[in-house]
Amino acid sequence: MTTAAAFFGDPEVLDELSVQYGYEIVSYIVPTVMAMLLVRGEGASTEEKLRIFHDDLRHSVSSVLQWMGDPDNLDRCLDRMIEDGIHRSREIFPAVDAFLEGRFDQFFQEISAEFRLPETG
């Protein structure tokens, strides 16, 4: 059986996940880059503003990813990232909440009954 660590440590999996979920990092950076462009792009044409925006966004995202890849930064911040990620996941996915509260089996039975899924077992 593959562990989660082995699964997520596989370079092919990481290649796919980084592209699939990297949009979240970009989505949080976009408003900041836009706000900075208000000052930097004053007097520039729309076309020039878009070029500056894309250049700044590319540099900003690269910087964040490099920061995250630094082992010292990761060691310092990983616990908080994990706690924040678990909290967000619990808000989005009821199964995570049930699992962490020790009632996943009950949750799965309720879902199976609701969708008329056969229970495995």
N, CA, C and O atoms as a GROMACS GRO file, in nm:
protein
  484
    1MET      N    1   0.084  -0.118   0.000
    1MET     CA    2   0.000   0.000   0.000
    1MET      C    3   0.089   0.125   0.000
    1MET      O    4   0.187   0.131   0.074
    2THR      N    5   0.056   0.220  -0.081
    2THR     CA    6   0.132   0.344  -0.091
    2THR      C    7   0.092   0.438   0.022
    2THR      O    8  -0.026   0.458   0.050
    3THR      N    9   0.192   0.496   0.086
    3THR     CA   10   0.161   0.596   0.188
    3THR      C   11   0.137   0.730   0.121
    3THR      O   12   0.177   0.752   0.007
    4ALA      N   13   0.072   0.821   0.193
    4ALA     CA   14   0.050   0.955   0.139
    4ALA      C   15   0.183   1.023   0.113
    4ALA      O   16   0.197   1.094   0.013
    5ALA      N   17   0.282   1.002   0.201
    5ALA     CA   18   0.413   1.065   0.182
    5ALA      C   19   0.477   1.017   0.053
    5ALA      O   20   0.534   1.098  -0.022
    6ALA      N   21   0.470   0.887   0.025
    6ALA     CA   22   0.527   0.834  -0.099
    6ALA      C   23   0.450   0.885  -0.220
    6ALA      O   24   0.510   0.920  -0.322
    7PHE      N   25   0.318   0.889  -0.208
    7PHE     CA   26   0.234   0.936  -0.319
    7PHE      C   27   0.267   1.081  -0.353
    7PHE      O   28   0.291   1.114  -0.470
    8PHE      N   29   0.269   1.168  -0.253
    8PHE     CA   30   0.295   1.309  -0.278
    8PHE      C   31   0.442   1.340  -0.300
    8PHE      O   32   0.476   1.449  -0.345
    9GLY      N   33   0.529   1.244  -0.269
    9GLY     CA   34   0.671   1.261  -0.296
    9GLY      C   35   0.709   1.220  -0.437
    9GLY      O   36   0.822   1.243  -0.480
   10ASP      N   37   0.617   1.159  -0.509
   10ASP     CA   38   0.640   1.116  -0.646
   10ASP      C   39   0.646   1.240  -0.737
   10ASP      O   40   0.550   1.317  -0.741
   11PRO      N   41   0.756   1.260  -0.810
   11PRO     CA   42   0.768   1.380  -0.894
   11PRO      C   43   0.656   1.395  -0.996
   11PRO      O   44   0.615   1.507  -1.025
   12GLU      N   45   0.604   1.284  -1.051
   12GLU     CA   46   0.495   1.294  -1.147
   12GLU      C   47   0.368   1.346  -1.081
   12GLU      O   48   0.295   1.425  -1.140
   13VAL      N   49   0.341   1.301  -0.961
   13VAL     CA   50   0.223   1.349  -0.887
   13VAL      C   51   0.239   1.497  -0.857
   13VAL      O   52   0.146   1.575  -0.875
   14LEU      N   53   0.358   1.535  -0.811
   14LEU     CA   54   0.382   1.677  -0.778
   14LEU      C   55   0.370   1.764  -0.902
   14LEU      O   56   0.318   1.876  -0.893
   15ASP      N   57   0.418   1.716  -1.017
   15ASP     CA   58   0.403   1.793  -1.141
   15ASP      C   59   0.257   1.821  -1.170
   15ASP      O   60   0.221   1.933  -1.207
   16GLU      N   61   0.173   1.720  -1.152
   16GLU     CA   62   0.030   1.737  -1.181
   16GLU      C   63  -0.036   1.826  -1.076
   16GLU      O   64  -0.114   1.916  -1.110
   17LEU      N   65  -0.006   1.802  -0.949
   17LEU     CA   66  -0.071   1.880  -0.843
   17LEU      C   67  -0.030   2.026  -0.843
   17LEU      O   68  -0.112   2.114  -0.816
   18SER      N   69   0.098   2.052  -0.872
   18SER     CA   70   0.143   2.191  -0.868
   18SER      C   71   0.069   2.275  -0.971
   18SER      O   72   0.035   2.391  -0.945
   19VAL      N   73   0.045   2.218  -1.088
   19VAL     CA   74  -0.028   2.292  -1.190
   19VAL      C   75  -0.175   2.302  -1.152
   19VAL      O   76  -0.238   2.407  -1.169
   20GLN      N   77  -0.230   2.191  -1.101
   20GLN     CA   78  -0.373   2.187  -1.070
   20GLN      C   79  -0.409   2.281  -0.955
   20GLN      O   80  -0.514   2.344  -0.958
   21TYR      N   81  -0.324   2.290  -0.854
   21TYR     CA   82  -0.358   2.369  -0.736
   21TYR      C   83  -0.277   2.497  -0.722
   21TYR      O   84  -0.301   2.575  -0.630
   22GLY      N   85  -0.182   2.520  -0.811
   22GLY     CA   86  -0.103   2.642  -0.807
   22GLY      C   87  -0.188   2.766  -0.829
   22GLY      O   88  -0.150   2.876  -0.788
   23TYR      N   89  -0.304   2.749  -0.893
   23TYR     CA   90  -0.391   2.863  -0.916
   23TYR      C   91  -0.432   2.931  -0.785
   23TYR      O   92  -0.457   3.051  -0.783
   24GLU      N   93  -0.437   2.854  -0.677
   24GLU     CA   94  -0.475   2.914  -0.548
   24GLU      C   95  -0.371   3.015  -0.503
   24GLU      O   96  -0.406   3.123  -0.454
   25ILE      N   97  -0.245   2.981  -0.519
   25ILE     CA   98  -0.139   3.075  -0.482
   25ILE      C   99  -0.152   3.200  -0.567
   25ILE      O  100  -0.147   3.312  -0.515
   26VAL      N  101  -0.169   3.182  -0.697
   26VAL     CA  102  -0.180   3.296  -0.788
   26VAL      C  103  -0.302   3.380  -0.751
   26VAL      O  104  -0.294   3.503  -0.753
   27SER      N  105  -0.414   3.317  -0.719
   27SER     CA  106  -0.537   3.393  -0.690
   27SER      C  107  -0.521   3.486  -0.570
   27SER      O  108  -0.586   3.590  -0.565
   28TYR      N  109  -0.436   3.448  -0.475
   28TYR     CA  110  -0.415   3.534  -0.359
   28TYR      C  111  -0.316   3.646  -0.386
   28TYR      O  112  -0.317   3.749  -0.320
   29ILE      N  113  -0.229   3.625  -0.485
   29ILE     CA  114  -0.128   3.726  -0.517
   29ILE      C  115  -0.183   3.832  -0.612
   29ILE      O  116  -0.141   3.948  -0.606
   30VAL      N  117  -0.276   3.795  -0.700
   30VAL     CA  118  -0.329   3.886  -0.802
   30VAL      C  119  -0.374   4.021  -0.746
   30VAL      O  120  -0.333   4.124  -0.801
   31PRO      N  121  -0.456   4.027  -0.640
   31PRO     CA  122  -0.500   4.159  -0.592
   31PRO      C  123  -0.384   4.249  -0.546
   31PRO      O  124  -0.389   4.371  -0.565
   32THR      N  125  -0.282   4.190  -0.487
   32THR     CA  126  -0.168   4.270  -0.442
   32THR      C  127  -0.093   4.326  -0.562
   32THR      O  128  -0.054   4.443  -0.562
   33VAL      N  129  -0.072   4.243  -0.663
   33VAL     CA  130  -0.003   4.290  -0.784
   33VAL      C  131  -0.084   4.398  -0.853
   33VAL      O  132  -0.028   4.496  -0.903
   34MET      N  133  -0.216   4.382  -0.855
   34MET     CA  134  -0.302   4.485  -0.915
   34MET      C  135  -0.290   4.617  -0.839
   34MET      O  136  -0.281   4.723  -0.901
   35ALA      N  137  -0.290   4.610  -0.707
   35ALA     CA  138  -0.281   4.732  -0.626
   35ALA      C  139  -0.147   4.801  -0.649
   35ALA      O  140  -0.142   4.924  -0.658
   36MET      N  141  -0.041   4.725  -0.659
   36MET     CA  142   0.090   4.784  -0.684
   36MET      C  143   0.095   4.848  -0.822
   36MET      O  144   0.164   4.948  -0.843
   37LEU      N  145   0.023   4.790  -0.916
   37LEU     CA  146   0.021   4.842  -1.053
   37LEU      C  147  -0.046   4.980  -1.061
   37LEU      O  148  -0.015   5.058  -1.150
   38LEU      N  149  -0.136   5.008  -0.968
   38LEU     CA  150  -0.199   5.140  -0.967
   38LEU      C  151  -0.095   5.251  -0.957
   38LEU      O  152  -0.109   5.357  -1.017
   39VAL      N  153   0.009   5.224  -0.880
   39VAL     CA  154   0.115   5.323  -0.863
   39VAL      C  155   0.218   5.309  -0.976
   39VAL      O  156   0.254   5.408  -1.039
   40ARG      N  157   0.263   5.189  -1.001
   40ARG     CA  158   0.368   5.167  -1.102
   40ARG      C  159   0.321   5.198  -1.243
   40ARG      O  160   0.399   5.246  -1.325
   41GLY      N  161   0.195   5.171  -1.272
   41GLY     CA  162   0.147   5.184  -1.409
   41GLY      C  163   0.082   5.317  -1.441
   41GLY      O  164   0.021   5.333  -1.546
   42GLU      N  165   0.095   5.411  -1.352
   42GLU     CA  166   0.031   5.541  -1.375
   42GLU      C  167   0.084   5.603  -1.504
   42GLU      O  168   0.205   5.618  -1.521
   43GLY      N  169  -0.006   5.639  -1.594
   43GLY     CA  170   0.031   5.700  -1.720
   43GLY      C  171   0.062   5.600  -1.831
   43GLY      O  172   0.081   5.640  -1.946
   44ALA      N  173   0.068   5.471  -1.799
   44ALA     CA  174   0.096   5.369  -1.900
   44ALA      C  175  -0.032   5.334  -1.976
   44ALA      O  176  -0.142   5.349  -1.925
   45SER      N  177  -0.014   5.286  -2.098
   45SER     CA  178  -0.129   5.242  -2.178
   45SER      C  179  -0.184   5.113  -2.118
   45SER      O  180  -0.118   5.046  -2.038
   46THR      N  181  -0.305   5.077  -2.159
   46THR     CA  182  -0.368   4.954  -2.111
   46THR      C  183  -0.281   4.834  -2.147
   46THR      O  184  -0.262   4.744  -2.065
   47GLU      N  185  -0.230   4.832  -2.269
   47GLU     CA  186  -0.146   4.722  -2.313
   47GLU      C  187  -0.019   4.712  -2.227
   47GLU      O  188   0.022   4.602  -2.189
   48GLU      N  189   0.042   4.826  -2.197
   48GLU     CA  190   0.162   4.828  -2.114
   48GLU      C  191   0.130   4.784  -1.971
   48GLU      O  192   0.209   4.712  -1.909
   49LYS      N  193   0.015   4.826  -1.918
   49LYS     CA  194  -0.026   4.783  -1.783
   49LYS      C  195  -0.042   4.632  -1.776
   49LYS      O  196  -0.001   4.569  -1.679
   50LEU      N  197  -0.103   4.574  -1.880
   50LEU     CA  198  -0.121   4.428  -1.882
   50LEU      C  199   0.014   4.356  -1.888
   50LEU      O  200   0.032   4.252  -1.823
   51ARG      N  201   0.109   4.410  -1.965
   51ARG     CA  202   0.242   4.349  -1.972
   51ARG      C  203   0.311   4.356  -1.837
   51ARG      O  204   0.370   4.259  -1.791
   52ILE      N  205   0.303   4.473  -1.772
   52ILE     CA  206   0.363   4.490  -1.639
   52ILE      C  207   0.297   4.395  -1.540
   52ILE      O  208   0.365   4.330  -1.460
   53PHE      N  209   0.165   4.387  -1.545
   53PHE     CA  210   0.090   4.300  -1.455
   53PHE      C  211   0.137   4.156  -1.469
   53PHE      O  212   0.167   4.091  -1.368
   54HIS      N  213   0.144   4.105  -1.592
   54HIS     CA  214   0.186   3.966  -1.612
   54HIS      C  215   0.331   3.944  -1.570
   54HIS      O  216   0.364   3.840  -1.511
   55ASP      N  217   0.418   4.040  -1.599
   55ASP     CA  218   0.558   4.027  -1.557
   55ASP      C  219   0.570   4.025  -1.405
   55ASP      O  220   0.640   3.941  -1.348
   56ASP      N  221   0.501   4.118  -1.339
   56ASP     CA  222   0.505   4.124  -1.193
   56ASP      C  223   0.445   3.999  -1.129
   56ASP      O  224   0.497   3.947  -1.030
   57LEU      N  225   0.336   3.952  -1.186
   57LEU     CA  226   0.270   3.832  -1.132
   57LEU      C  227   0.362   3.710  -1.147
   57LEU      O  228   0.374   3.630  -1.055
   58ARG      N  229   0.424   3.697  -1.262
   58ARG     CA  230   0.517   3.585  -1.285
   58ARG      C  231   0.630   3.589  -1.182
   58ARG      O  232   0.664   3.486  -1.124
   59HIS      N  233   0.688   3.706  -1.161
   59HIS     CA  234   0.798   3.719  -1.066
   59HIS      C  235   0.750   3.692  -0.922
   59HIS      O  236   0.819   3.625  -0.845
   60SER      N  237   0.634   3.743  -0.888
   60SER     CA  238   0.580   3.727  -0.752
   60SER      C  239   0.551   3.581  -0.721
   60SER      O  240   0.587   3.532  -0.613
   61VAL      N  241   0.487   3.511  -0.812
   61VAL     CA  242   0.454   3.370  -0.791
   61VAL      C  243   0.582   3.289  -0.778
   61VAL      O  244   0.593   3.203  -0.690
   62SER      N  245   0.679   3.316  -0.864
   62SER     CA  246   0.808   3.246  -0.856
   62SER      C  247   0.874   3.269  -0.722
   62SER      O  248   0.931   3.177  -0.664
   63SER      N  249   0.869   3.392  -0.673
   63SER     CA  250   0.930   3.424  -0.544
   63SER      C  251   0.863   3.349  -0.430
   63SER      O  252   0.931   3.297  -0.342
   64VAL      N  253   0.731   3.343  -0.431
   64VAL     CA  254   0.658   3.271  -0.326
   64VAL      C  255   0.693   3.123  -0.329
   64VAL      O  256   0.718   3.063  -0.224
   65LEU      N  257   0.696   3.064  -0.448
   65LEU     CA  258   0.728   2.921  -0.459
   65LEU      C  259   0.872   2.893  -0.416
   65LEU      O  260   0.899   2.791  -0.353
   66GLN      N  261   0.965   2.982  -0.450
   66GLN     CA  262   1.103   2.965  -0.405
   66GLN      C  263   1.112   2.976  -0.253
   66GLN      O  264   1.184   2.900  -0.189
   67TRP      N  265   1.038   3.071  -0.195
   67TRP     CA  266   1.036   3.086  -0.050
   67TRP      C  267   0.984   2.959   0.016
   67TRP      O  268   1.039   2.912   0.116
   68MET      N  269   0.876   2.903  -0.042
   68MET     CA  270   0.817   2.782   0.014
   68MET      C  271   0.911   2.662   0.001
   68MET      O  272   0.906   2.571   0.083
   69GLY      N  273   0.995   2.663  -0.102
   69GLY     CA  274   1.087   2.553  -0.123
   69GLY      C  275   1.211   2.558  -0.035
   69GLY      O  276   1.287   2.462  -0.030
   70ASP      N  277   1.232   2.670   0.034
   70ASP     CA  278   1.347   2.682   0.123
   70ASP      C  279   1.319   2.601   0.249
   70ASP      O  280   1.222   2.629   0.320
   71PRO      N  281   1.402   2.500   0.280
   71PRO     CA  282   1.375   2.414   0.396
   71PRO      C  283   1.362   2.489   0.528
   71PRO      O  284   1.282   2.450   0.612
   72ASP      N  285   1.438   2.597   0.547
   72ASP     CA  286   1.427   2.673   0.671
   72ASP      C  287   1.289   2.738   0.683
   72ASP      O  288   1.228   2.736   0.790
   73ASN      N  289   1.242   2.796   0.574
   73ASN     CA  290   1.108   2.858   0.576
   73ASN      C  291   1.001   2.753   0.597
   73ASN      O  292   0.906   2.774   0.673
   74LEU      N  293   1.016   2.641   0.531
   74LEU     CA  294   0.917   2.534   0.544
   74LEU      C  295   0.913   2.481   0.686
   74LEU      O  296   0.805   2.464   0.743
   75ASP      N  297   1.030   2.455   0.745
   75ASP     CA  298   1.035   2.407   0.884
   75ASP      C  299   0.970   2.506   0.978
   75ASP      O  300   0.901   2.467   1.073
   76ARG      N  301   0.993   2.634   0.953
   76ARG     CA  302   0.941   2.737   1.042
   76ARG      C  303   0.789   2.753   1.031
   76ARG      O  304   0.723   2.788   1.128
   77CYS      N  305   0.735   2.728   0.912
   77CYS     CA  306   0.594   2.760   0.887
   77CYS      C  307   0.504   2.641   0.861
   77CYS      O  308   0.382   2.657   0.852
   78LEU      N  309   0.560   2.521   0.847
   78LEU     CA  310   0.481   2.406   0.806
   78LEU      C  311   0.368   2.373   0.902
   78LEU      O  312   0.256   2.344   0.858
   79ASP      N  313   0.394   2.376   1.032
   79ASP     CA  314   0.288   2.342   1.128
   79ASP      C  315   0.168   2.435   1.114
   79ASP      O  316   0.054   2.390   1.117
   80ARG      N  317   0.193   2.564   1.098
   80ARG     CA  318   0.082   2.659   1.082
   80ARG      C  319   0.009   2.634   0.950
   80ARG      O  320  -0.114   2.640   0.946
   81MET      N  321   0.085   2.607   0.842
   81MET     CA  322   0.020   2.579   0.714
   81MET      C  323  -0.071   2.457   0.725
   81MET      O  324  -0.182   2.455   0.673
   82ILE      N  325  -0.021   2.354   0.794
   82ILE     CA  326  -0.100   2.232   0.811
   82ILE      C  327  -0.227   2.260   0.892
   82ILE      O  328  -0.336   2.219   0.852
   83GLU      N  329  -0.213   2.330   1.002
   83GLU     CA  330  -0.331   2.362   1.085
   83GLU      C  331  -0.432   2.446   1.008
   83GLU      O  332  -0.552   2.418   1.013
   84ASP      N  333  -0.384   2.548   0.936
   84ASP     CA  334  -0.475   2.632   0.858
   84ASP      C  335  -0.541   2.551   0.747
   84ASP      O  336  -0.660   2.568   0.719
   85GLY      N  337  -0.463   2.462   0.683
   85GLY     CA  338  -0.518   2.378   0.576
   85GLY      C  339  -0.623   2.282   0.627
   85GLY      O  340  -0.726   2.261   0.564
   86ILE      N  341  -0.596   2.222   0.742
   86ILE     CA  342  -0.694   2.131   0.802
   86ILE      C  343  -0.822   2.207   0.837
   86ILE      O  344  -0.932   2.158   0.812
   87HIS      N  345  -0.807   2.325   0.896
   87HIS     CA  346  -0.924   2.407   0.932
   87HIS      C  347  -1.007   2.439   0.808
   87HIS      O  348  -1.130   2.425   0.810
   88ARG      N  349  -0.942   2.481   0.701
   88ARG     CA  350  -1.015   2.515   0.579
   88ARG      C  351  -1.081   2.391   0.520
   88ARG      O  352  -1.196   2.396   0.476
   89SER      N  353  -1.009   2.280   0.520
   89SER     CA  354  -1.063   2.156   0.466
   89SER      C  355  -1.186   2.111   0.544
   89SER      O  356  -1.283   2.061   0.486
   90ARG      N  357  -1.182   2.129   0.675
   90ARG     CA  358  -1.297   2.091   0.758
   90ARG      C  359  -1.420   2.173   0.724
   90ARG      O  360  -1.532   2.123   0.731
   91GLU      N  361  -1.400   2.299   0.686
   91GLU     CA  362  -1.512   2.386   0.650
   91GLU      C  363  -1.572   2.345   0.515
   91GLU      O  364  -1.693   2.359   0.493
   92ILE      N  365  -1.488   2.295   0.426
   92ILE     CA  366  -1.533   2.262   0.290
   92ILE      C  367  -1.587   2.120   0.280
   92ILE      O  368  -1.689   2.097   0.214
   93PHE      N  369  -1.519   2.025   0.345
   93PHE     CA  370  -1.553   1.884   0.328
   93PHE      C  371  -1.602   1.823   0.460
   93PHE      O  372  -1.522   1.804   0.552
   94PRO      N  373  -1.730   1.794   0.471
   94PRO     CA  374  -1.784   1.736   0.594
   94PRO      C  375  -1.717   1.604   0.634
   94PRO      O  376  -1.710   1.573   0.753
   95ALA      N  377  -1.669   1.527   0.537
   95ALA     CA  378  -1.604   1.399   0.569
   95ALA      C  379  -1.476   1.421   0.651
   95ALA      O  380  -1.444   1.339   0.737
   96VAL      N  381  -1.404   1.529   0.625
   96VAL     CA  382  -1.281   1.558   0.700
   96VAL      C  383  -1.317   1.587   0.845
   96VAL      O  384  -1.252   1.537   0.937
   97ASP      N  385  -1.418   1.666   0.864
   97ASP     CA  386  -1.464   1.698   1.000
   97ASP      C  387  -1.503   1.570   1.074
   97ASP      O  388  -1.465   1.549   1.188
   98ALA      N  389  -1.580   1.485   1.007
   98ALA     CA  390  -1.623   1.359   1.068
   98ALA      C  391  -1.503   1.270   1.101
   98ALA      O  392  -1.497   1.211   1.209
   99PHE      N  393  -1.408   1.261   1.011
   99PHE     CA  394  -1.288   1.180   1.033
   99PHE      C  395  -1.211   1.229   1.154
   99PHE      O  396  -1.172   1.150   1.240
  100LEU      N  397  -1.188   1.359   1.162
  100LEU     CA  398  -1.108   1.415   1.271
  100LEU      C  399  -1.180   1.408   1.405
  100LEU      O  400  -1.116   1.413   1.510
  101GLU      N  401  -1.311   1.398   1.402
  101GLU     CA  402  -1.388   1.385   1.527
  101GLU      C  403  -1.415   1.239   1.562
  101GLU      O  404  -1.486   1.211   1.659
  102GLY      N  405  -1.359   1.145   1.484
  102GLY     CA  406  -1.374   1.003   1.514
  102GLY      C  407  -1.510   0.945   1.479
  102GLY      O  408  -1.547   0.841   1.534
  103ARG      N  409  -1.584   1.008   1.391
  103ARG     CA  410  -1.716   0.956   1.354
  103ARG      C  411  -1.729   0.935   1.204
  103ARG      O  412  -1.837   0.952   1.146
  104PHE      N  413  -1.618   0.899   1.141
  104PHE     CA  414  -1.619   0.879   0.996
  104PHE      C  415  -1.707   0.762   0.956
  104PHE      O  416  -1.779   0.771   0.857
  105ASP      N  417  -1.702   0.650   1.031
  105ASP     CA  418  -1.785   0.533   0.997
  105ASP      C  419  -1.934   0.570   0.996
  105ASP      O  420  -2.008   0.530   0.906
  106GLN      N  421  -1.976   0.645   1.098
  106GLN     CA  422  -2.116   0.689   1.106
  106GLN      C  423  -2.148   0.781   0.988
  106GLN      O  424  -2.254   0.769   0.927
  107PHE      N  425  -2.058   0.872   0.958
  107PHE     CA  426  -2.077   0.965   0.846
  107PHE      C  427  -2.090   0.887   0.716
  107PHE      O  428  -2.178   0.916   0.635
  108PHE      N  429  -2.002   0.788   0.694
  108PHE     CA  430  -2.006   0.709   0.572
  108PHE      C  431  -2.137   0.630   0.561
  108PHE      O  432  -2.193   0.618   0.452
  109GLN      N  433  -2.186   0.577   0.673
  109GLN     CA  434  -2.314   0.505   0.672
  109GLN      C  435  -2.428   0.599   0.634
  109GLN      O  436  -2.517   0.561   0.557
  110GLU      N  437  -2.426   0.720   0.687
  110GLU     CA  438  -2.530   0.818   0.653
  110GLU      C  439  -2.526   0.854   0.505
  110GLU      O  440  -2.630   0.863   0.439
  111ILE      N  441  -2.406   0.875   0.453
  111ILE     CA  442  -2.391   0.909   0.312
  111ILE      C  443  -2.433   0.792   0.224
  111ILE      O  444  -2.502   0.810   0.124
  112SER      N  445  -2.392   0.672   0.262
  112SER     CA  446  -2.430   0.553   0.185
  112SER      C  447  -2.581   0.538   0.178
  112SER      O  448  -2.637   0.508   0.073
  113ALA      N  449  -2.648   0.560   0.291
  113ALA     CA  450  -2.793   0.548   0.295
  113ALA      C  451  -2.858   0.656   0.209
  113ALA      O  452  -2.955   0.630   0.138
  114GLU      N  453  -2.803   0.776   0.216
  114GLU     CA  454  -2.860   0.888   0.140
  114GLU      C  455  -2.849   0.866  -0.010
  114GLU      O  456  -2.941   0.898  -0.085
  115PHE      N  457  -2.737   0.812  -0.053
  115PHE     CA  458  -2.716   0.790  -0.196
  115PHE      C  459  -2.741   0.646  -0.238
  115PHE      O  460  -2.720   0.610  -0.354
  116ARG      N  461  -2.786   0.564  -0.143
  116ARG     CA  462  -2.814   0.424  -0.167
  116ARG      C  463  -2.691   0.350  -0.221
  116ARG      O  464  -2.700   0.267  -0.312
  117LEU      N  465  -2.576   0.382  -0.162
  117LEU     CA  466  -2.451   0.316  -0.199
  117LEU      C  467  -2.435   0.189  -0.115
  117LEU      O  468  -2.467   0.190   0.004
  118PRO      N  469  -2.386   0.082  -0.174
  118PRO     CA  470  -2.361  -0.038  -0.092
  118PRO      C  471  -2.241  -0.011   0.000
  118PRO      O  472  -2.141   0.048  -0.040
  119GLU      N  473  -2.254  -0.055   0.123
  119GLU     CA  474  -2.145  -0.036   0.219
  119GLU      C  475  -2.038  -0.140   0.191
  119GLU      O  476  -2.068  -0.253   0.153
  120THR      N  477  -1.913  -0.099   0.211
  120THR     CA  478  -1.802  -0.194   0.196
  120THR      C  479  -1.758  -0.237   0.333
  120THR      O  480  -1.777  -0.166   0.432
  121GLY      N  481  -1.701  -0.352   0.336
  121GLY     CA  482  -1.667  -0.380   0.461
  121GLY      C  483  -1.599  -0.471   0.534
  121GLY      O  484  -1.591  -0.460   0.656
   0.00000   0.00000   0.00000
